[in-house]
Amino acid sequence: MKNKLYMCCSGFFARLWKGFFYPEDLPARDYLQFYSENLNSLEINSTFYRRPTNKTLEKCHQTTPADFKFFIKIPKNFTHIMRLQDTSIKTSEFCEHIHSGLQEKLAGFLYQLPPSFKYSDENLSRIIQTVEQRFLNVVEFRDRSWWNQEVMALLEKFNIHFYDFCKFS
């Protein structure tokens, strides 16, 4: 992945894209293939809500070009409900399940944290203990209390990447 720019959308199954991005006559079953012919990576957002089957992961792997990459959102059960408390084993199992299906096309994992997940030493420790170090990990903080140099330095130390989003007004 080094020295190559990967551009993606959060999901590919948007009915509103039909006629705009997807051709009008393209069946929904062909969306991923068409998407992967036009963009080189994809954030899978559906994993936030449910665990994909092995069959689904294998189809994603087979349908996309060799250099295509997937970024997977960690389940909300871990990030929003359990708030990363005692989730390291479950997270590891989830990541391994995803990796077994996507193999070399797995780019990494996105931990999108709720706005109520404020900065604290305990919460920072939960993040560090939960992420599966074998993979690229990105954290999206939705509360500004995390946005400081100390947090950034510690994330960098543990090779956890910070996701920033643009807000246009």
Secondary structure, 3 states (H helix, E strand, C coil): CCCCCCCCCECCCCHHHECCCECCCCCHHHHHHHHHHHCCEEEECHHHCCCCCHHHHHHHHHHCCCCCEEEEECCHHHHHHCCCCCCHHHHHHHHHHHHHHHHHHEEEEEEECCCCCCCCHHHHHHHHHHCCCCCCEEEECCCHHHCCHHHHHHHHHCCEEEECCCCCC
